[in-house]
Amino acid sequence: MDFEMRYNLTLSTDDARKASYIAKGLVKFWGEEKIWARGIVREAFKAHEARILIGIKDVEEVPPLKVLEHVRAVGRRFNVDVVEADIVGEVSFRAILSTAEQALMVEKIRPSQIRM
């Protein structure tokens, strides 16, 4: 599968069932043709943590910020929150701009406005 963005969310639980339920909900909400998600538990520093591994095919159709908000909303039902997130591999500049626009509630950020 070819993803524009790979995004992992670490949850405040070690329950793989909760992570899997939330991941399946993401796929059901946006559709298999737009997003891939899987709940897992991994060992980290002698502890276990539940994670949701996410692949987004098009950030315009499936905004990463909306994915995060969706996971947080569903997680609240189980008293679970997102404690950490990470981007896996490279991410497009378009994905970063799109996410910044949503987070800042700005209609359009022009690349010329960004200093590197």
MOVENZI-V987628 format. One line per field, one symbol per residue. phi: phi as a letter, one per 20 degrees, with the letter a starting at -180 (. if undefined). A space follows every 10 residues. Layout:
phi=???
This chain:
phi=.ddfbdcdde debdefffff fffffffffe offdbcbbeb cceblmcdce cdeccdfbff ecfgfffgff fffffgfdlc cedacbedme cffgffffff gffeldfbde gfeded
